[in-house]
């Protein structure tokens, strides 16, 4: 389960803080961040006013902390080599005095003993002793308190109620008063990091706020810390119990998140150096649909080319040209080029039905025979 990021007020006591330039083998360039030594860990922020840290470095696996004698572009700056079991970190501090203080506080908190080989004033050494004593007491308190989760972290589960807001008492009251039309009850973390609280708002001749503590049960679940504690299996049951007992007077404060409706970005104009806001096209991305099952190729089946379409046979509606010999007999087509006495008889009629082809041929032969009979001389 992923642990939730804690704010400054939820972190262990801070023993020392200041700007550091951090660089490790994983980082290509160094980053200048605001660092705070809280407990036995370094928490890094973008600046000193940020409430949420951007990175945490656990120092429980510290191997050594030594001065880095390599040259730096800033002559007054000091460098430290922080060697851990799984990483090597190089820290750059603004001055040599700050380097000694960082080294002294880190070693005192992690090793629980004040180093004696530091160039510090007596008052600064006393500060190291006080930090070591506070860290010793903190570790004893953590070991003595039975806890359901390690490292005193507040775990935010995925099934957290929708009315959970990461705010504390004062901010919760302000939020409920401003959003009174959307709900008057919210769930929030407590300052100790081990429990929760429910804050309610009502209008009774002015704003009236109530805060209910929700503690963890070691065996599992939660309890509303009233005169008679009310056990609840989950935080959802805590919210439902308060709603039911008040007859629906309490309504959870659920704030809907707003999201952009279009893709906008800032583009630099290389010609005039101006920056313009562009809106990207929101056309859908074309999808590559898989081929249909009948179109998929099987490597084991040979590809057979499709056959050419068969043309339908047309019915002949005309009689071909006929070759007739001297005696009126039909001749084969091969003799038409060799016999000069042959004549072509062409029928230029548009068409002759197939049923009348034989009748036309008979009429043509009879007419030819009649002409020959007329031309024969009559014997006296």
BAMAR-473137 format. One record per residue (C-alpha): residue number from 1; x, y negated, z negated. Coordinates in nm, 4 decimals, decimal comma. Each point is the difference from the previous one (the first is absolute). Layout:
<atoms>
(atom NUM; (X; Y; Z))
...
</atoms>
This chain:
<atoms>
(atom 1; (0,0000; 0,0000; 0,0000))
(atom 2; (0,1395; -0,3351; 0,0966))
(atom 3; (0,0530; -0,2399; -0,2875))
(atom 4; (-0,1437; -0,3457; 0,0192))
(atom 5; (0,2269; -0,2995; 0,0133))
(atom 6; (0,0036; -0,1923; -0,3240))
(atom 7; (0,0047; -0,3733; -0,0574))
(atom 8; (0,2547; -0,1830; -0,2154))
(atom 9; (-0,2181; 0,0110; -0,3083))
(atom 10; (-0,0219; 0,3811; 0,0279))
(atom 11; (0,3746; 0,0519; 0,0316))
(atom 12; (0,2269; 0,0897; -0,2924))
(atom 13; (0,1657; -0,2894; -0,1872))
(atom 14; (0,2302; -0,2083; 0,2185))
(atom 15; (0,3559; -0,0299; -0,1298))
(atom 16; (0,1610; -0,2016; 0,2802))
(atom 17; (-0,0967; -0,1465; 0,3372))
(atom 18; (0,1401; -0,2072; 0,2842))
(atom 19; (0,0656; -0,0040; 0,3734))
(atom 20; (0,1952; 0,2902; 0,1490))
(atom 21; (0,1044; 0,0895; 0,3503))
(atom 22; (-0,0576; 0,3728; 0,0352))
(atom 23; (0,1519; 0,2252; 0,2642))
(atom 24; (0,0359; 0,3770; 0,0260))
(atom 25; (0,1067; 0,2506; 0,2621))
(atom 26; (-0,3629; 0,0264; 0,1047))
(atom 27; (-0,0272; -0,3755; 0,0618))
(atom 28; (0,1625; -0,1575; 0,3040))
(atom 29; (-0,0032; -0,3512; -0,1476))
(atom 30; (-0,0147; -0,1271; -0,3566))
(atom 31; (-0,3146; -0,1465; -0,1537))
(atom 32; (-0,0092; -0,2850; -0,2479))
(atom 33; (-0,2692; 0,0871; -0,2564))
(atom 34; (-0,1045; -0,0984; -0,3473))
(atom 35; (0,1002; 0,2876; -0,2293))
(atom 36; (-0,1240; 0,0792; -0,3498))
(atom 37; (0,1514; 0,2611; -0,2312))
(atom 38; (-0,3130; 0,1418; -0,1662))
(atom 39; (0,0621; 0,3029; -0,2158))
(atom 40; (0,2524; 0,2233; 0,1720))
(atom 41; (-0,0970; -0,1017; 0,3547))
(atom 42; (0,0607; -0,2885; 0,2374))
(atom 43; (-0,3119; -0,1548; 0,1535))
(atom 44; (0,0428; -0,2175; 0,3070))
(atom 45; (-0,2359; -0,2835; 0,0998))
(atom 46; (-0,0020; -0,2290; 0,3030))
(atom 47; (0,0265; -0,3003; -0,2314))
(atom 48; (-0,0262; -0,0826; -0,3688))
(atom 49; (-0,3710; -0,0908; 0,0235))
(atom 50; (-0,1182; 0,3272; 0,1519))
(atom 51; (-0,2123; 0,2166; -0,2259))
(atom 52; (0,0476; 0,3291; 0,1883))
(atom 53; (0,3407; 0,1514; 0,0626))
(atom 54; (0,1092; 0,1224; 0,3433))
(atom 55; (0,2544; 0,2606; -0,1094))
(atom 56; (0,1031; 0,1886; -0,3100))
(atom 57; (0,3392; 0,1556; -0,0731))
(atom 58; (0,0135; 0,2523; -0,2818))
(atom 59; (0,3277; -0,0176; -0,1925))
(atom 60; (-0,0364; 0,3244; -0,1921))
(atom 61; (0,2311; 0,1720; 0,2524))
(atom 62; (0,2765; -0,2580; -0,0429))
(atom 63; (0,3501; 0,1383; 0,0595))
(atom 64; (0,2113; -0,3161; -0,0230))
(atom 65; (-0,0203; -0,3789; 0,0253))
(atom 66; (0,3252; -0,1683; 0,1037))
(atom 67; (0,1215; -0,3253; 0,1504))
(atom 68; (0,0275; -0,0135; 0,3773))
(atom 69; (0,3260; -0,1720; 0,0931))
(atom 70; (-0,0813; -0,0385; 0,3708))
(atom 71; (-0,0015; -0,3545; 0,1322))
(atom 72; (-0,3285; -0,1865; 0,0307))
(atom 73; (-0,0892; -0,3001; 0,2127))
(atom 74; (-0,0892; -0,1859; -0,3194))
(atom 75; (0,3113; -0,0564; -0,2086))
(atom 76; (-0,1941; -0,0538; -0,3254))
(atom 77; (-0,2124; 0,3113; 0,0394))
(atom 78; (0,0600; 0,3249; -0,1832))
(atom 79; (-0,0596; 0,3514; 0,1308))
(atom 80; (-0,0996; 0,3219; -0,1759))
(atom 81; (0,0049; 0,3615; 0,1161))
(atom 82; (-0,2939; 0,1915; -0,1477))
(atom 83; (0,0549; 0,3708; 0,0526))
(atom 84; (-0,2931; 0,2359; -0,0520))
(atom 85; (-0,0320; 0,3722; 0,0561))
(atom 86; (-0,1911; -0,0444; 0,3244))
(atom 87; (0,1081; -0,3448; 0,1202))
(atom 88; (0,2677; -0,2692; -0,0060))
(atom 89; (-0,1174; -0,3588; -0,0405))
(atom 90; (0,2051; -0,3182; 0,0329))
(atom 91; (-0,1238; -0,3057; -0,1878))
(atom 92; (0,1128; -0,3573; 0,0539))
(atom 93; (-0,0631; -0,2480; -0,2827))
(atom 94; (0,0363; -0,3801; 0,0101))
(atom 95; (0,2986; -0,0249; -0,2382))
(atom 96; (0,2577; 0,2023; -0,1901))
(atom 97; (-0,1757; -0,0750; -0,3288))
(atom 98; (-0,3259; 0,1399; 0,1367))
(atom 99; (0,1894; 0,3086; 0,1118))
(atom 100; (0,1182; 0,0656; -0,3555))
(atom 101; (-0,3487; -0,0515; -0,1399))
(atom 102; (-0,1635; 0,2331; 0,2525))
(atom 103; (0,2609; 0,2637; -0,0678))
(atom 104; (-0,0368; -0,0383; -0,3771))
(atom 105; (-0,3810; 0,0207; -0,0066))
(atom 106; (-0,0182; 0,2978; 0,2383))
(atom 107; (0,2604; 0,2023; -0,1914))
(atom 108; (-0,1519; -0,0888; -0,3387))
(atom 109; (-0,3503; 0,1054; 0,1048))
(atom 110; (0,0944; 0,3173; 0,1885))
(atom 111; (0,2820; 0,1241; -0,2246))
(atom 112; (-0,1592; -0,1422; -0,3203))
(atom 113; (0,3341; -0,1457; -0,1072))
(atom 114; (0,1558; -0,3429; 0,0467))
(atom 115; (0,3150; 0,0104; 0,2182))
(atom 116; (0,3092; -0,1540; -0,1613))
(atom 117; (0,2013; -0,0817; 0,3137))
(atom 118; (-0,2054; -0,2998; 0,1153))
(atom 119; (0,1000; -0,3662; 0,0102))
(atom 120; (-0,3013; -0,1363; -0,1904))
(atom 121; (-0,0593; -0,2452; -0,2798))
(atom 122; (-0,1110; 0,1210; -0,3464))
(atom 123; (-0,3539; -0,1281; 0,0609))
(atom 124; (-0,0229; 0,1918; 0,3239))
(atom 125; (0,1223; 0,3191; -0,1673))
(atom 126; (-0,2737; -0,0469; -0,2623))
(atom 127; (-0,2569; -0,0167; 0,2829))
(atom 128; (0,1264; 0,3347; 0,1261))
(atom 129; (-0,0409; 0,1551; -0,3463))
(atom 130; (-0,3583; -0,1249; -0,0265))
(atom 131; (-0,0827; 0,1405; 0,3436))
(atom 132; (0,1510; 0,3359; -0,0960))
(atom 133; (-0,2042; 0,0116; -0,3230))
(atom 134; (-0,3247; -0,0849; 0,1828))
(atom 135; (0,0605; 0,2668; 0,2590))
(atom 136; (0,0740; 0,2566; -0,2728))
(atom 137; (-0,3285; -0,0811; -0,1751))
(atom 138; (-0,1898; 0,0120; 0,3280))
(atom 139; (0,1289; 0,3462; 0,0816))
(atom 140; (-0,0930; 0,1223; -0,3500))
(atom 141; (-0,3559; -0,1329; 0,0387))
(atom 142; (-0,0399; 0,1664; 0,3364))
(atom 143; (0,1228; 0,3334; -0,1361))
(atom 144; (-0,2348; -0,0222; -0,3014))
(atom 145; (-0,3205; -0,0815; 0,1940))
(atom 146; (-0,1642; 0,2973; 0,1757))
(atom 147; (-0,0723; -0,1010; 0,3547))
(atom 148; (-0,1711; 0,1672; 0,2892))
(atom 149; (0,2291; -0,1547; 0,2624))
(atom 150; (0,3785; -0,0518; 0,0078))
(atom 151; (0,1830; -0,3318; -0,0206))
(atom 152; (-0,3014; -0,1862; -0,1417))
(atom 153; (-0,1344; -0,0699; 0,3490))
(atom 154; (-0,3578; -0,0865; 0,0802))
(atom 155; (-0,1130; 0,2387; 0,2718))
(atom 156; (-0,2692; -0,1257; 0,2318))
(atom 157; (-0,1833; 0,3011; 0,1369))
(atom 158; (-0,1553; 0,0007; 0,3472))
(atom 159; (-0,3426; 0,0575; -0,1557))
(atom 160; (0,0260; -0,3188; -0,2095))
(atom 161; (-0,3388; -0,1800; -0,0257))
(atom 162; (-0,0568; -0,2705; 0,2582))
(atom 163; (-0,0403; -0,2614; -0,2767))
(atom 164; (0,3606; 0,0492; -0,1150))
(atom 165; (0,2035; -0,3209; 0,0316))
(atom 166; (0,3668; -0,0367; -0,0862))
(atom 167; (-0,0464; -0,3003; -0,2283))
(atom 168; (0,0254; -0,0639; -0,3735))
(atom 169; (-0,2316; -0,1649; -0,2511))
(atom 170; (0,0234; -0,3667; 0,1046))
(atom 171; (0,0055; 0,0699; 0,3718))
(atom 172; (-0,2893; 0,2449; -0,0377))
(atom 173; (-0,2168; -0,2642; -0,1644))
(atom 174; (0,0816; -0,2510; 0,2742))
(atom 175; (-0,0730; 0,2543; 0,2722))
(atom 176; (-0,3383; 0,0982; -0,1468))
(atom 177; (-0,1036; -0,3610; -0,0461))
(atom 178; (0,0867; -0,0911; 0,3590))
(atom 179; (-0,1611; 0,3110; 0,1479))
(atom 180; (-0,3050; 0,0108; -0,2263))
(atom 181; (-0,2336; 0,0577; 0,2920))
(atom 182; (0,1756; 0,3248; 0,0969))
(atom 183; (0,0215; 0,1738; -0,3387))
(atom 184; (0,0659; -0,0561; -0,3685))
(atom 185; (0,2084; 0,3051; -0,1001))
(atom 186; (0,3501; 0,1091; 0,0966))
(atom 187; (0,2561; 0,2579; -0,1030))
(atom 188; (0,3566; -0,1144; -0,0567))
(atom 189; (0,3292; 0,1292; -0,1434))
(atom 190; (0,0963; -0,0849; -0,3540))
(atom 191; (0,3226; -0,1731; -0,0853))
(atom 192; (0,1587; 0,3044; -0,1633))
(atom 193; (-0,0134; 0,1902; 0,3287))
(atom 194; (-0,1483; 0,3141; -0,1624))
(atom 195; (-0,3695; -0,0851; -0,0046))
(atom 196; (-0,2704; -0,2011; 0,1735))
(atom 197; (-0,2552; -0,2648; -0,0892))
(atom 198; (-0,3442; -0,1000; 0,1228))
(atom 199; (-0,0821; -0,3720; 0,0189))
(atom 200; (-0,3579; -0,1256; 0,0321))
(atom 201; (-0,1499; -0,3464; 0,0589))
(atom 202; (-0,3455; -0,1389; -0,0826))
(atom 203; (-0,1528; -0,3450; -0,0104))
(atom 204; (-0,1462; -0,0904; -0,3424))
(atom 205; (0,0160; -0,3785; -0,0376))
(atom 206; (0,3352; 0,0324; 0,1688))
(atom 207; (0,2369; 0,2773; 0,1020))
(atom 208; (0,0175; 0,2933; -0,2405))
(atom 209; (0,2736; 0,2609; 0,0523))
(atom 210; (0,0337; 0,3409; -0,1606))
(atom 211; (0,2999; 0,2350; 0,0121))
(atom 212; (-0,0226; 0,3750; -0,0667))
(atom 213; (0,3079; 0,2128; -0,0469))
(atom 214; (0,0208; 0,3351; 0,1849))
(atom 215; (0,2629; 0,2375; -0,1399))
(atom 216; (0,1378; 0,3263; 0,1298))
(atom 217; (-0,0794; 0,3281; -0,1703))
(atom 218; (0,3045; 0,2295; -0,0343))
(atom 219; (-0,2076; 0,3030; 0,0962))
(atom 220; (-0,1134; -0,1811; 0,3146))
(atom 221; (-0,2559; -0,2652; 0,0820))
(atom 222; (-0,0729; -0,3393; -0,1551))
(atom 223; (-0,1888; -0,1529; -0,2896))
(atom 224; (-0,1742; -0,3361; -0,0462))
(atom 225; (0,1434; -0,1308; -0,3293))
(atom 226; (-0,3228; -0,1005; -0,1808))
(atom 227; (-0,0977; 0,0568; -0,3632))
(atom 228; (-0,0895; 0,3468; 0,1162))
(atom 229; (0,2356; 0,0806; 0,2912))
(atom 230; (-0,1776; 0,1143; 0,3149))
(atom 231; (0,1947; 0,2709; 0,1876))
(atom 232; (-0,0191; -0,0055; 0,3806))
(atom 233; (0,1592; 0,2501; 0,2391))
(atom 234; (0,0995; -0,2655; 0,2572))
(atom 235; (0,0113; -0,3753; 0,0388))
(atom 236; (-0,3019; 0,0243; 0,2282))
(atom 237; (-0,1928; 0,1393; -0,2960))
(atom 238; (0,1161; -0,2939; -0,2115))
(atom 239; (-0,1504; -0,2488; 0,2466))
(atom 240; (-0,3198; 0,2028; 0,0422))
(atom 241; (-0,0464; 0,0248; -0,3768))
(atom 242; (0,0148; -0,3781; -0,0462))
(atom 243; (-0,2403; -0,0559; 0,2901))
(atom 244; (-0,2524; 0,2532; -0,1297))
(atom 245; (0,0125; -0,1204; -0,3621))
(atom 246; (-0,0723; -0,3582; 0,1084))
(atom 247; (-0,2804; 0,0944; 0,2351))
(atom 248; (0,1864; -0,1218; 0,3051))
(atom 249; (0,0788; -0,3445; -0,1418))
(atom 250; (0,3682; 0,0629; 0,0597))
(atom 251; (0,0875; 0,0227; 0,3677))
(atom 252; (0,3514; 0,0975; 0,1194))
(atom 253; (0,1938; -0,2758; 0,1725))
(atom 254; (0,0991; 0,1371; 0,3402))
(atom 255; (0,1787; -0,2376; 0,2340))
(atom 256; (0,0045; 0,0985; 0,3640))
(atom 257; (0,3284; -0,0443; 0,1793))
(atom 258; (0,0066; -0,2093; 0,3149))
(atom 259; (0,1838; 0,1163; 0,3104))
(atom 260; (0,0907; -0,1662; 0,3258))
(atom 261; (-0,2200; 0,0562; 0,3045))
(atom 262; (0,2725; -0,0574; 0,2614))
(atom 263; (0,3754; 0,0466; 0,0385))
(atom 264; (0,1741; -0,3365; -0,0288))
(atom 265; (0,3721; -0,0700; 0,0018))
(atom 266; (0,2404; -0,2943; 0,0224))
(atom 267; (0,2058; -0,0214; 0,3175))
(atom 268; (0,3034; -0,2233; 0,0557))
(atom 269; (0,0092; -0,2030; 0,3200))
(atom 270; (0,3581; 0,0269; 0,1260))
(atom 271; (-0,0350; -0,3042; 0,2269))
(atom 272; (-0,1081; -0,2637; -0,2522))
(atom 273; (0,0678; 0,1840; -0,3270))
(atom 274; (-0,3602; -0,0309; -0,1205))
(atom 275; (-0,1947; 0,2746; -0,1731))
(atom 276; (-0,3459; 0,0956; 0,1173))
(atom 277; (-0,2608; 0,2322; -0,1441))
(atom 278; (-0,0958; 0,2705; 0,2480))
(atom 279; (-0,2904; 0,2397; -0,0052))
(atom 280; (0,0737; 0,3474; 0,1331))
(atom 281; (-0,2448; 0,1807; 0,2215))
(atom 282; (-0,2239; 0,2419; -0,1843))
(atom 283; (-0,0651; 0,2304; 0,2954))
(atom 284; (-0,0045; 0,3661; -0,0999))
(atom 285; (0,3007; 0,2145; 0,0719))
(atom 286; (-0,0715; 0,2452; 0,2863))
(atom 287; (-0,0055; 0,3541; -0,1172))
(atom 288; (0,1654; 0,2822; 0,1906))
(atom 289; (-0,2780; 0,2554; 0,0125))
(atom 290; (0,1076; 0,3654; 0,0117))
(atom 291; (-0,0705; 0,1859; 0,3254))
(atom 292; (-0,3173; 0,1977; 0,0282))
(atom 293; (0,0262; 0,3742; -0,0597))
(atom 294; (-0,0612; 0,0823; 0,3672))
(atom 295; (0,2731; -0,2446; 0,1052))
(atom 296; (0,2700; 0,1334; -0,2293))
(atom 297; (0,2767; 0,1904; 0,1716))
(atom 298; (0,0847; 0,3486; -0,1134))
(atom 299; (0,3670; 0,0866; 0,0714))
(atom 300; (-0,0877; 0,3690; 0,0302))
(atom 301; (-0,2652; -0,0509; 0,2717))
(atom 302; (0,1367; -0,0999; 0,3447))
(atom 303; (-0,1408; -0,3144; 0,1512))
(atom 304; (-0,2126; 0,0827; 0,3117))
(atom 305; (-0,0562; -0,2919; 0,2378))
(atom 306; (-0,3646; -0,0685; 0,0770))
(atom 307; (-0,1363; 0,1228; 0,3325))
(atom 308; (-0,0983; -0,2385; 0,2736))
(atom 309; (-0,3752; -0,0434; 0,0336))
(atom 310; (-0,1584; 0,2205; 0,2685))
(atom 311; (-0,1770; -0,1979; 0,2708))
(atom 312; (-0,3444; 0,1304; 0,0881))
(atom 313; (-0,0497; 0,1394; 0,3546))
(atom 314; (-0,2058; -0,2159; 0,2309))
(atom 315; (-0,2571; 0,1582; 0,2306))
(atom 316; (0,0797; -0,0429; 0,3727))
(atom 317; (-0,2795; -0,1843; 0,1769))
(atom 318; (0,1473; -0,0347; 0,3560))
(atom 319; (0,1032; 0,2379; 0,2791))
(atom 320; (0,3678; -0,0004; 0,0994))
(atom 321; (0,1039; -0,0759; 0,3604))
(atom 322; (-0,0241; 0,2992; 0,2323))
(atom 323; (0,2407; 0,1074; 0,2768))
(atom 324; (-0,1832; 0,1575; 0,3000))
(atom 325; (0,1747; 0,1837; 0,2839))
(atom 326; (-0,0848; -0,0022; 0,3777))
(atom 327; (-0,2416; 0,2869; -0,0371))
(atom 328; (-0,1729; -0,1610; -0,2992))
(atom 329; (0,1751; 0,2150; -0,2579))
(atom 330; (0,1326; -0,1412; -0,3296))
(atom 331; (0,3777; -0,0120; -0,0246))
(atom 332; (0,2225; -0,0047; -0,3100))
(atom 333; (0,1493; -0,3400; -0,0992))
(atom 334; (0,3590; 0,1102; 0,0821))
(atom 335; (-0,0759; -0,0015; 0,3776))
(atom 336; (-0,1241; -0,3584; 0,0121))
(atom 337; (0,3500; -0,1414; 0,0518))
(atom 338; (0,1164; 0,2524; 0,2659))
(atom 339; (-0,3060; 0,0250; 0,2278))
(atom 340; (-0,0559; -0,3118; 0,2064))
(atom 341; (-0,3306; 0,1303; 0,1362))
(atom 342; (-0,1542; -0,0166; -0,3413))
(atom 343; (-0,2210; -0,2865; -0,0900))
(atom 344; (-0,0909; -0,1322; -0,3347))
(atom 345; (-0,3591; -0,0225; -0,0854))
(atom 346; (-0,0477; -0,2343; -0,2835))
(atom 347; (-0,3198; -0,0351; -0,1834))
(atom 348; (-0,0186; -0,3488; -0,1363))
(atom 349; (-0,3258; 0,0519; -0,1758))
(atom 350; (0,0051; -0,1231; -0,3558))
(atom 351; (-0,0668; 0,3343; -0,1529))
(atom 352; (-0,1647; 0,3326; 0,0713))
(atom 353; (-0,1676; 0,1948; -0,2745))
(atom 354; (0,1654; 0,3377; -0,0649))
(atom 355; (-0,3194; 0,1828; 0,0867))
(atom 356; (-0,0079; -0,1322; 0,3556))
(atom 357; (0,3640; 0,0693; 0,0920))
(atom 358; (-0,0774; 0,3263; 0,1857))
(atom 359; (-0,2951; -0,1543; 0,1922))
(atom 360; (0,2155; -0,2920; 0,1220))
(atom 361; (0,2713; 0,2369; 0,1220))
(atom 362; (-0,2547; 0,2087; 0,1960))
(atom 363; (-0,1515; -0,3054; 0,1687))
(atom 364; (0,3456; -0,1188; 0,1105))
(atom 365; (0,0845; 0,3375; 0,1619))
(atom 366; (-0,3352; 0,0282; 0,1804))
(atom 367; (0,0379; -0,3492; 0,1479))
(atom 368; (0,3476; 0,0848; 0,1319))
(atom 369; (-0,1245; 0,3245; 0,1554))
(atom 370; (-0,2896; -0,1751; 0,1750))
(atom 371; (0,2348; -0,2538; 0,1612))
(atom 372; (0,2229; 0,2786; 0,1403))
(atom 373; (-0,2972; 0,1841; 0,1446))
(atom 374; (-0,1143; -0,3129; 0,1837))
(atom 375; (0,3410; -0,0459; 0,1552))
(atom 376; (0,0159; 0,3550; 0,1506))
(atom 377; (-0,0724; 0,0101; 0,3744))
(atom 378; (-0,3127; 0,1837; 0,1071))
(atom 379; (0,0781; 0,2861; 0,2357))
(atom 380; (-0,2077; 0,0020; 0,3185))
</atoms>
